[in-house]
Amino acid sequence: MVRSLDRAVIDEIQRAPQLLLAIKKSVDEDRRPGRFLLTGSANLMTLPSVAVSLAGRMERLSATSTSSRSMW
């Protein structure tokens, strides 16, 4: 499924860590940047269920909260 995608946004990736191996293989086959945008509320590198490293294949960005309550 992942290999056939040209671009994808996957929200809450920590809930589907089994997708990481498929994403890793797809990125290794096609190194174009920006094909996958992975979002989540947990740090993937600290989760015990994540055995796949995307080192050298991803860039990590931290975002601040954007809820209206947190702005006040």
C-alpha positions as CSV (number, residue, x, y, z in Angstrom):
1,M,0.0,0.0,0.0
2,V,2.7,2.5,1.0
3,R,4.9,1.9,-2.0
4,S,2.2,3.0,-4.4
5,L,1.7,6.4,-2.7
6,D,3.3,9.4,-4.3
7,R,2.5,11.5,-1.2
8,A,0.8,10.8,2.1
9,V,-0.1,12.4,5.4
10,I,-0.4,9.9,8.2
11,D,-1.7,11.4,11.5
12,E,-0.9,9.8,14.9
13,I,1.7,7.5,13.4
14,Q,2.5,6.1,16.9
15,R,-0.8,4.2,16.7
16,A,0.3,2.3,13.6
17,P,4.0,1.6,14.1
18,Q,3.8,-1.3,11.7
19,L,3.6,1.2,8.9
20,L,7.2,2.5,9.7
21,L,8.9,-0.5,8.1
22,A,6.9,-0.1,4.9
23,I,7.6,3.7,4.8
24,K,11.4,3.0,5.4
25,K,11.4,0.6,2.4
26,S,9.5,3.0,0.2
27,V,11.9,5.9,1.1
28,D,14.9,3.7,0.4
29,E,13.5,2.9,-3.1
30,D,12.5,6.5,-3.8
31,R,14.6,9.2,-2.0
32,R,12.5,12.2,-3.1
33,P,12.0,14.4,-0.1
34,G,8.5,15.3,1.2
35,R,6.7,12.1,0.2
36,F,5.5,11.4,3.7
37,L,4.3,13.7,6.4
38,L,4.0,11.8,9.7
39,T,2.4,13.5,12.6
40,G,1.7,12.4,16.1
41,S,1.4,13.4,19.7
42,A,4.2,11.1,20.9
43,N,7.9,10.9,20.3
44,L,8.4,7.8,18.1
45,M,12.0,7.3,19.3
46,T,10.9,6.8,22.9
47,L,8.1,4.3,22.2
48,P,8.9,0.6,23.0
49,S,6.7,-0.6,20.2
50,V,8.8,1.1,17.6
51,A,11.7,-1.1,16.5
52,V,12.3,0.7,13.1
53,S,14.6,3.7,12.9
54,L,14.1,6.2,10.2
55,A,17.5,7.7,10.9
56,G,18.8,9.5,7.8
57,R,15.3,9.3,6.2
58,M,13.3,11.9,8.3
59,E,13.5,15.3,9.7
60,R,11.8,15.9,13.1
61,L,9.9,19.2,13.7
62,S,8.3,20.2,17.0
63,A,5.2,22.3,16.9
64,T,3.6,24.2,19.7
65,S,0.0,23.8,20.5
66,T,-2.4,25.7,18.3
67,S,-5.6,25.5,20.4
68,S,-7.2,28.8,21.2
69,R,-7.1,28.0,24.9
70,S,-3.3,27.6,24.9
71,M,-2.9,31.0,23.2
72,W,-4.5,32.9,26.2
